[in-house]
Amino acid sequence: MKINSDFIEKNLIAYIGNKRRLLPLIKKSIEKIEILNSKKENLSFLDLFAGTGVVSRLAKTLGFEVFTNDWEYYSYIMNKAFIEINKDFLEKSFSTFGGVKNVINILNNLNELKEEDKYISLYYCPKSDETPDLDNERMFYTNYNGRKIDAIRAKIEEWKKNSIITEEEETFLLALLLYEASTRSNTSGVFKAFHRGFGGSNGDALTRILKKLELSVPELANGKKCSVFNDDAVSLSERMKNMEFDVVYLDPPYNQHQYGSNYHLLNTIALNDKPEVNKNIYLDGKKINKSAIRKDWIKTKSSFCYKDSAKKDFEKMIKNLNANYFLISYSIDGIIPFEEMLEILSQKGKLDIVLSEYVKFRGGKQALTTEIRNIEFIIIVDTTQKGNELDITHIRNMLSLNRVSLVMKKTINPIIAESIGFQYRNKVSEKDLSIEKVLCKNYETHNIEYSITKNKIKNGLEVFNKLFELPPMILENVLLDLENITNLTKEDEIHLSLKDIAKFYEEARYDEAYELFKNIPYLLSKFNNRKAYITGLKTIIDILKNLCNTQEIWKSFNILDCKYFGKLEKIILFKLNYNYPKEEEVSGYKKEIASLYEHLLDIFENKTKEEKTTKSATKKESKVLSEIFI
């Protein structure tokens, strides 16, 4: 069956735990159980923690009769619109207005806003987008977009109250507004906080944030009759005890994030109940409810966000539900301990696993941590067969192997490696008789050898294939060691690269040094101004000193014309222009950077008198950077 990717992947709220990137994994799991090959006419699919509804949308396009649930009201509205409503709605709806395009055009062109309809613009936006009060005004949206949200929401309410639109049409329009409201927010994805200034100190995502809010006709899909619920998952599972499903997909929260507080503003827009809130952040000199989170968010407080209740309610839910197959999406660092989850599921049926990896959500750029990757997986429970201990052992080994393959892609810290018993030695390559560096360690009778180039493992596939033969306990030790020796920060990675560049300079291996340099601007861009500004400045000084000391490399590559040097220049300029709260602490670093930068330009531009003449214009432009601080 052809998948309608526009319907599945567009008009989704930016969401913690959004499964959009994991859709191939989920589809692969559905294909693995071969349920779609069944001769049964109406296959049923239950999505009990729907969130954005992306998995329910996939199930709908695959031909299932979908039952979708989420406890948050904004999610309920989004799923009512995209799961219950079919594509032919677009042709038949809004006859009073002459069709869906006309009604959207009316809403997009609303200009007047009554005083009594001001709410988002009054309490969650600055009075002026040009001169906001960064200390005392909330900045969840631009004032323009806040007023637009208020105007559109008021008009939808008016039309529904006067029976000009149906309940289905109201739901459809609210869903479009909620999507735009989530997309144009001045946040990193959740509404517990907003950027100080539009886009924050780094100016992230300014185009998205400042773009004028505008509704558009979405892609819908036809499918079987579907049903959407707005209830606590455990309570709903109790009421569904007597129902039979072909597939149940469970994606319970597996961390402490409460969706009711994280997305409180979307609930406020959807409900249009305008809860009482203080206008200014400060009241009598005290900071009061900075994010103005609605107080009733605790009504949808999830038990799955707490260790004491998550396991108990998960077990209860599994016992309540009846299905041929369960697909469980979870994480290896979830609140419910992995081993305990497997024990619960093995009581229901035979277990299998499908694996993937993804980058964890962190709500904006982090300072110095390396890219945090996590393994997500789908556990398949086949209730038509009995589970056993071998299933659990198989899943445990598959997870360990998957994590090993992931960790082997990271940079190795040679100092840590030697401190925990690894040894370096030289080995003649069988391919080209060259000398290669090998990092090795013995695990009882098993010797593991990693071929190392530029602190990266180059024989990962060969090692991975060998690991299949290892006993589970030894495999766990190999994984533990790999995680230890690859536990680097971005700062560590840069300094390892600088050390290798110096080494390659001494050995006249200029090409290899240049390849290492290419990654330095990317690593430096991860230094967050708020959390690691001084560290970033110190690292820039080290980079510039390294470039000066290894100047012959960069002269041979005409570094001033190199796009990677251009990226480095932009980052340096951005760092120097940043207004650090304690400027006296960093002024010395800034002056040193400017001086080193100017010296570097002199080195490269004085390569020959001829080149100095032809590049004088470039030098004048670039020296603006140093002149700011000298």
C-alpha positions as a printed Julia matrix, in Angstrom:
630×3 Matrix{Float64}:
   0.0     0.0    0.0
   1.32    3.45  -0.93
   2.01    5.66   2.08
   0.77    9.27   2.01
   3.84   10.9    3.58
   2.43   14.45   3.4
  -0.58   13.38   5.47
   1.55   11.46   7.96
   4.47   13.82   8.49
   3.16   17.36   7.97
   1.08   19.5   10.34
   2.57   17.83  13.4
   3.2    19.64  16.67
   6.91   19.83  17.6
   6.8    17.36  20.45
   8.98   15.64  23.04
   8.83   11.97  22.1
   7.48   12.67  18.62
   7.73    9.39  16.7
   8.02   10.92  13.21
  11.68    9.92  12.81
  10.87    6.42  14.08
   8.1     5.76  11.57
  10.29    3.46   9.43
  11.02    1.42  12.58
   7.33    1.24  13.5
   6.33    0.34   9.94
   9.04   -2.35   9.91
   7.58   -3.78  13.14
   4.08   -3.89  11.64
   5.48   -5.63   8.54
   7.42   -8.11  10.69
   4.28   -9.43  12.39
   2.7    -9.88   8.91
  -0.68   -8.69  10.17
  -1.32   -6.85   6.91
  -1.28  -10.19   5.09
  -4.26  -11.34   7.13
  -7.47  -12.14   5.27
  -9.46  -10.42   7.99
 -11.5    -7.57   6.5
 -11.3    -4.96   9.28
  -8.0    -4.9   11.12
  -8.05   -2.8   14.29
  -5.22   -0.69  15.73
  -5.21    0.94  19.18
  -2.84    3.87  19.86
  -3.28    4.59  23.56
  -0.71    7.42  23.98
  -1.15    9.14  20.63
   0.53   12.51  21.22
   0.93   14.12  17.8
  -0.97   11.2   16.27
   1.77   10.38  13.77
   1.59    6.61  14.47
  -2.21    6.68  14.21
  -1.87    8.48  10.88
   0.47    5.73   9.66
  -1.99    3.06  10.82
  -4.85    4.85   9.05
  -2.96    4.92   5.74
  -2.12    1.22   6.17
  -5.86    0.46   6.2
  -6.48   -0.17   9.92
  -9.6     0.84  11.78
  -7.81    3.13  14.23
  -8.69    3.83  17.87
  -6.67    6.82  19.09
  -6.37    8.26  22.58
  -4.53   11.03  24.39
  -5.3    12.69  27.7
  -4.24   16.19  26.6
  -7.06   18.19  25.01
  -4.93   19.83  22.29
  -3.8    16.37  21.18
  -7.41   15.17  21.17
  -8.35   18.06  18.85
  -5.42   17.41  16.51
  -6.27   13.72  16.28
 -10.0    14.29  15.85
  -9.13   16.43  12.83
  -6.57   14.14  11.19
  -7.73   10.66  12.25
 -11.54   10.87  12.33
 -11.97   13.32   9.44
 -11.39   11.95   5.94
 -10.1    13.65   2.81
 -13.53   14.05   1.21
 -14.35   16.49   4.05
 -12.29   19.1    2.17
 -14.75   18.97  -0.73
 -17.96   18.95   1.28
 -17.28   21.28   4.23
 -17.88   24.99   4.85
 -20.62   25.33   2.24
 -21.79   28.53   3.98
 -18.48   30.16   3.03
 -18.11   28.62  -0.41
 -15.54   26.01   0.63
 -12.55   25.39   2.87
 -10.19   27.74   1.02
 -12.56   30.66   1.48
 -12.99   30.13   5.21
  -9.23   29.88   5.72
  -8.75   33.04   3.66
 -11.24   34.88   5.91
  -9.42   33.8    9.07
  -6.0    34.7    7.68
  -7.16   38.2    6.81
  -8.74   39.1   10.16
  -7.37   42.49  11.2
  -9.61   43.68  14.0
  -9.35   42.36  17.55
 -11.91   43.27  20.19
 -10.6    44.2   23.63
 -12.45   41.29  25.28
 -10.82   38.83  22.86
  -7.28   39.77  23.8
  -5.68   37.03  25.86
  -2.6    35.42  24.27
  -1.47   38.82  22.97
  -2.13   40.43  26.36
  -0.52   37.9   28.71
   1.95   35.88  26.64
   3.43   38.44  24.21
   5.36   41.71  24.48
   3.46   44.93  23.89
   5.99   45.86  21.21
   7.98   43.4   19.1
  10.63   46.07  18.45
  11.2    47.11  22.08
  10.12   44.25  24.36
  10.71   44.41  28.1
  12.94   41.33  28.43
  12.65   41.28  32.22
   8.94   41.77  32.74
   7.08   40.62  29.62
   6.44   37.09  28.4
   7.64   36.4   24.89
   5.98   33.16  23.79
   4.97   34.82  20.5
   5.47   38.02  18.62
   2.7    40.5   19.39
   1.52   40.19  15.79
   1.14   36.4   16.03
  -0.43   36.63  19.49
  -3.08   38.99  18.15
  -3.63   36.71  15.18
  -4.14   33.7   17.47
  -6.64   35.68  19.55
  -8.55   36.91  16.5
  -8.79   33.5   14.81
  -9.75   31.74  18.04
 -12.47   34.3   18.78
 -13.9    34.03  15.27
 -14.04   30.21  15.42
 -15.84   30.48  18.78
 -18.3    33.02  17.36
 -19.1    30.88  14.31
 -19.66   27.76  16.44
 -21.84   29.64  18.97
 -24.03   30.95  16.14
 -24.2    27.51  14.44
 -22.44   28.83  11.33
 -19.99   25.91  11.47
 -20.46   22.32  12.63
 -18.58   20.65  15.47
 -16.46   18.79  12.91
 -15.63   22.02  11.09
 -14.75   23.7   14.4
 -12.38   20.83  15.28
 -10.74   21.06  11.87
 -10.09   24.82  12.16
  -8.84   24.51  15.75
  -6.35   21.85  14.66
  -4.93   24.17  12.0
  -4.61   26.96  14.55
  -2.94   24.69  17.11
  -0.36   23.56  14.57
   0.51   27.15  13.68
   0.56   28.18  17.36
   3.04   25.42  18.15
   5.21   26.23  15.13
   5.48   30.03  15.6
   6.31   29.92  19.32
   9.44   31.61  20.64
  10.51   28.44  22.44
  12.76   25.43  21.96
   9.71   23.21  21.63
   7.99   23.27  25.02
   6.03   26.05  26.73
   7.64   25.89  30.16
   9.96   28.68  29.07
  10.51   31.18  26.26
  13.64   32.66  24.74
  14.98   35.87  26.21
  14.55   37.95  23.08
  13.17   36.42  19.93
  15.26   33.39  19.07
  17.32   33.66  22.25
  20.97   34.69  22.54
  21.92   32.57  19.55
  19.03   33.81  17.41
  17.96   30.22  16.75
  15.03   29.64  14.4
  14.24   33.33  13.89
  12.61   32.68  10.52
  10.17   30.22  12.09
   9.42   32.45  15.08
   9.0    35.76  13.25
   7.05   34.4   10.28
   3.45   35.64  10.28
   0.98   33.03  11.48
  -1.16   31.78   8.6
  -3.49   28.79   8.3
  -3.31   26.57   5.23
  -5.3    23.65   3.82
  -3.69   20.43   5.09
  -3.34   17.02   3.48
  -5.97   14.58   4.77
  -6.42   10.89   4.01
  -9.42    8.65   3.49
  -9.66    5.51   5.58
 -11.89    3.27   7.59
 -14.09    4.68  10.36
 -11.79    5.74  13.2
 -12.46    6.8   16.79
 -10.6     9.32  18.95
 -10.7     9.42  22.78
  -9.62   11.96  25.39
  -8.96    9.93  28.53
  -6.39    8.6   30.96
  -4.81    5.56  29.27
  -5.15    3.23  32.27
  -8.81    4.13  32.81
  -9.57    3.68  29.12
  -7.83    0.29  29.06
 -10.12   -0.77  31.92
 -13.19    0.14  29.86
 -11.76   -1.67  26.83
 -11.35   -4.99  28.64
 -13.98   -6.69  26.51
 -12.67   -5.39  23.18
 -10.35   -7.33  20.87
  -7.67   -5.55  18.83
  -5.36   -6.87  16.17
  -2.54   -4.5   17.14
  -2.06   -2.37  20.25
   0.69    0.25  20.1
   1.87    1.59  23.45
   4.19    4.56  23.81
   3.93    5.59  27.47
   5.99    8.53  28.74
   9.37    7.2   29.86
  10.82   10.28  31.55
   9.75   12.98  34.0
   8.29   15.39  31.39
   4.63   16.18  32.08
   2.85   17.07  28.85
   0.13   19.09  30.58
   2.64   21.66  31.82
   4.99   21.43  28.84
   2.21   22.3   26.37
  -0.14   24.26  28.65
  -0.56   27.12  26.16
  -1.86   24.79  23.44
  -4.5    23.53  25.86
  -5.45   27.14  26.66
  -5.87   27.96  22.96
  -7.85   24.77  22.32
 -10.15   25.21  25.35
 -10.43   29.0   24.97
 -11.19   29.2   28.69
  -8.75   32.07  29.41
  -7.56   31.09  32.92
  -6.67   33.96  35.23
  -3.0    34.91  35.04
  -0.78   37.82  36.15
   0.13   40.15  33.28
   3.68   40.98  34.36
   6.34   38.53  35.42
   7.28   40.64  38.46
   4.74   41.6   41.11
   5.89   43.76  44.02
   9.48   42.98  43.06
   8.93   39.2   43.09
   8.98   36.91  40.06
   5.52   35.33  39.84
   4.64   32.42  37.51
   7.06   33.45  34.76
   5.64   31.03  32.17
   2.04   31.49  33.35
   1.36   27.76  33.36
  -2.32   27.04  33.9
  -2.88   25.68  37.4
  -5.18   22.85  36.34
  -2.48   21.08  34.29
  -2.21   18.57  37.12
  -5.57   17.08  36.03
  -3.66   15.2   33.33
  -0.62   14.42  35.47
   0.7    11.12  34.12
   1.51    8.29  36.5
   4.02    7.03  33.92
   6.35    9.93  34.76
   7.01    8.52  38.24
   8.99    5.4   39.06
   6.69    4.24  41.88
   3.53    4.25  39.74
   4.8     3.69  36.18
   5.47   -0.03  36.52
   2.24   -0.75  38.41
   0.04    1.07  35.88
   1.9    -0.38  32.9
   1.3    -3.9   34.23
  -2.37   -3.12  34.86
  -2.79   -1.74  31.34
  -1.15   -4.79  29.74
  -3.47   -7.11  31.66
  -6.55   -5.1   30.67
  -5.94   -5.07  26.92
  -6.57   -7.92  24.52
  -4.72   -8.04  21.19
  -2.96  -10.48  18.88
   0.11   -8.26  18.91
   1.46   -5.54  21.16
   4.04   -3.08  19.85
   5.78   -1.31  22.74
   7.9     1.75  22.05
  10.28    2.45  24.87
  13.81    3.57  25.7
  16.73    1.87  27.43
  16.83    4.75  29.94
  13.09    4.74  30.63
  11.55    5.1   34.09
  10.4     1.47  34.11
  13.58   -0.66  34.44
  14.1    -2.55  31.21
  14.4    -5.99  32.82
  11.16   -5.46  34.74
   9.35   -4.37  31.6
  10.49   -7.52  29.8
   9.23   -9.68  32.67
   5.8    -8.04  32.48
   5.58   -8.43  28.71
   6.84  -12.02  28.66
   3.79  -12.98  30.74
   1.64  -11.8   27.82
   3.37  -13.68  24.98
   6.51  -14.34  22.92
   8.92  -11.4   22.67
  10.95   -9.99  19.79
  12.65   -6.64  19.15
  13.22   -4.16  16.33
  15.91   -1.52  16.94
  16.84    1.95  15.84
  18.9     4.89  17.1
  18.03    8.57  17.35
  19.36   11.83  18.82
  17.71   12.67  22.13
  15.59   15.79  22.45
  17.31   18.37  24.61
  15.24   21.54  24.07
  17.83   23.63  22.24
  21.6    23.54  21.79
  23.66   22.19  24.63
  27.04   23.47  25.63
  29.79   20.88  25.64
  28.2    17.47  25.71
  28.81   15.26  22.73
  25.74   14.47  20.63
  23.65   12.34  22.93
  22.3     9.36  21.09
  19.92    6.87  22.49
  18.59    3.55  21.3
  14.85    3.37  20.92
  13.22    0.11  20.09
   9.94   -1.62  19.46
   9.28   -4.69  21.55
   6.89   -7.03  19.76
   4.65   -9.25  21.89
   2.97  -12.09  20.02
   0.16  -13.19  22.34
  -0.6   -16.23  20.19
   2.67  -17.79  21.41
   4.18  -18.36  24.85
   7.15  -16.32  25.98
  10.28  -17.73  27.67
  13.61  -16.72  29.19
  15.46  -17.18  25.88
  13.41  -14.31  24.4
  14.66  -11.98  27.11
  18.29  -13.08  26.64
  18.0   -12.51  22.88
  16.59   -9.01  23.35
  19.25   -8.1   25.92
  22.04   -9.2   23.55
  20.55   -7.41  20.57
  20.39   -4.17  22.57
  24.0    -4.52  23.72
  25.22   -5.18  20.17
  23.24   -2.24  18.83
  24.71    0.04  21.48
  28.24   -1.2   20.76
  27.83   -0.4   17.05
  26.63    3.08  18.01
  29.42    3.81  20.49
  32.1     2.64  18.02
  31.23    5.65  15.82
  32.38    8.09  18.5
  35.81    9.6   19.16
  38.15    7.71  21.49
  40.04    9.34  24.35
  43.47    7.59  24.33
  44.32    8.72  27.88
  41.19    7.11  29.34
  41.74    4.01  27.17
  45.22    3.39  28.59
  44.05    4.11  32.15
  41.52    1.24  32.04
  43.84   -1.4   30.63
  43.86   -0.9   26.86
  47.22   -1.13  25.09
  48.37    0.55  21.89
  50.58   -1.28  19.43
  51.52   -1.0   15.77
  50.35   -3.54  13.23
  51.09   -4.05   9.54
  47.92   -3.72   7.47
  47.21   -6.73   5.28
  45.62   -4.47   2.66
  48.47   -2.11   1.78
  51.31   -3.12   4.19
  51.04    0.27   5.92
  51.57    0.64   9.67
  48.32    1.08  11.57
  47.69    1.79  15.25
  45.76   -0.87  17.13
  44.01   -0.52  20.5
  43.55   -3.88  22.17
  42.35   -5.51  25.38
  41.82   -9.07  26.59
  38.5   -10.23  28.05
  39.25  -13.63  29.58
  40.11  -15.74  26.49
  38.81  -13.17  23.99
  41.08  -10.47  22.52
  39.38   -7.4   21.04
  41.4    -5.2   18.66
  40.32   -1.8   17.31
  42.17   -0.23  14.36
  42.5     3.47  15.22
  42.87    6.41  12.82
  42.5     9.99  14.06
  41.06    8.61  17.32
  38.27    6.82  15.42
  37.64    3.08  15.15
  38.06    2.04  11.51
  37.37   -1.7   11.7
  33.98   -1.4   13.39
  32.21   -3.93  11.16
  34.94   -6.52  11.69
  34.8    -6.06  15.48
  31.0    -6.07  15.48
  30.86   -9.44  13.7
  33.27  -10.9   16.25
  31.13   -9.7   19.16
  28.3   -12.04  18.12
  30.43  -14.91  19.45
  30.92  -13.41  22.91
  29.06  -14.58  26.03
  26.55  -11.99  27.32
  28.62  -10.96  30.37
  31.78  -10.33  28.32
  29.75   -8.4   25.76
  28.47   -6.18  28.59
  32.08   -5.52  29.7
  33.13   -4.62  26.14
  30.24   -2.17  25.94
  31.09   -0.64  29.33
  34.72   -0.1   28.27
  33.69    1.46  24.96
  31.34    3.86  26.71
  34.15    4.87  29.08
  36.78    5.54  26.4
  34.35    7.5   24.18
  32.99    9.71  26.96
  34.23   12.99  25.46
  32.94   16.53  25.45
  33.06   18.76  22.37
  35.96   20.55  24.05
  37.81   17.24  24.39
  37.21   16.44  20.72
  38.54   19.81  19.57
  41.71   19.51  21.64
  42.31   15.95  20.44
  41.96   17.23  16.88
  44.37   20.11  17.55
  46.88   17.68  19.03
  46.66   15.46  15.95
  46.92   18.47  13.61
  50.19   19.42  15.32
  51.41   15.86  14.94
  50.44   15.7   11.26
  52.23   19.03  10.72
  55.46   17.57  12.08
  55.04   14.54   9.81
  54.07   16.68   6.77
  50.69   14.89   6.52
  48.87   18.03   5.48
  45.85   16.38   3.86
  45.0    14.51   7.05
  45.39   17.69   9.1
  43.02   19.51   6.76
  40.41   16.74   7.11
  40.52   17.14  10.9
  40.17   20.91  10.64
  36.92   20.57   8.67
  35.08   19.34  11.77
  36.35   22.0   14.18
  33.81   24.75  13.26
  30.96   22.28  13.77
  32.26   21.25  17.21
  32.83   24.89  18.2
  29.28   25.82  17.17
  27.97   23.57  19.96
  29.43   25.81  22.7
  26.35   27.5   24.14
  26.9    31.19  25.02
  24.82   30.96  28.17
  26.5    27.88  29.62
  29.98   27.72  28.09
  30.86   31.17  26.81
  34.24   31.51  28.55
  35.18   27.93  27.66
  34.3    28.76  24.05
  36.58   31.82  24.06
  39.47   29.85  25.55
  39.0    27.13  22.94
  39.0    29.71  20.12
  42.37   31.0   21.43
  43.76   27.44  21.33
  42.46   26.96  17.77
  43.98   30.23  16.51
  47.34   29.48  18.18
  47.33   26.05  16.55
  46.63   27.56  13.12
  49.5    30.04  13.59
  51.91   27.31  14.72
  51.01   25.05  11.77
  50.72   27.85   9.22
  52.46   25.97   6.4
  49.51   23.55   6.22
  46.97   26.3    5.75
  49.05   28.27   3.29
  49.11   25.2    1.04
  45.31   25.05   1.12
  44.7    28.81   0.64
  42.85   28.79   3.94
  41.2    32.2    3.43
  39.25   30.74   0.52
  38.24   27.64   2.47
  34.54   27.44   3.42
  35.41   25.81   6.75
  37.62   28.75   7.69
  34.72   31.0    6.68
  32.48   29.1    9.11
  35.1    29.48  11.82
  35.27   33.24  11.18
  31.49   33.59  11.54
  31.52   31.77  14.87
  34.42   33.9   16.14
  32.66   37.11  15.1
  29.45   35.98  16.77
  31.28   35.13  20.01
  33.1    38.46  20.07
  29.91   40.44  19.52
  28.01   38.6   22.23
  27.15   40.76  25.26
  28.31   38.65  28.18
  26.72   39.77  31.5
  30.14   40.03  33.2
  32.1    41.68  30.41
  35.1    42.43  32.64
  35.7    38.67  32.97
  36.01   38.11  29.23
  37.47   41.32  27.79
  41.01   39.94  28.03
  40.07   36.79  26.13
  38.31   38.83  23.44
  41.35   41.07  22.93
  43.64   38.05  22.67
  41.34   36.45  20.09
  41.25   39.66  18.03
  45.03   39.97  18.17
  45.6    36.32  17.19
  43.07   36.61  14.4
  44.75   39.7   12.95
  48.15   37.98  13.18
  46.71   34.96  11.39
  45.44   37.13   8.56
  48.84   38.79   8.26
  50.5    35.38   7.97
  48.21   34.14   5.22
  47.85   37.37   3.31
  51.59   38.09   3.31
  52.35   34.74   1.73
  53.56   36.72  -1.28
  53.42   40.41  -2.1
  51.28   39.54  -5.08
  48.7    37.75  -2.99
  48.69   40.58  -0.49
  47.69   43.0   -3.23
  44.95   40.81  -4.66
  43.49   40.02  -1.26
  43.66   43.46   0.32
  39.9    43.89  -0.01
  39.32   40.65   1.86
  41.67   41.75   4.6
  39.87   45.07   5.05
  36.56   43.27   5.5
  37.94   40.64   7.84
  39.82   43.14   9.98
  36.51   44.72  10.98
  36.32   41.8   13.43
  39.57   42.63  15.17
  39.14   46.4   15.03
  36.05   46.13  17.2
  38.21   45.04  20.1
  41.67   46.56  19.5
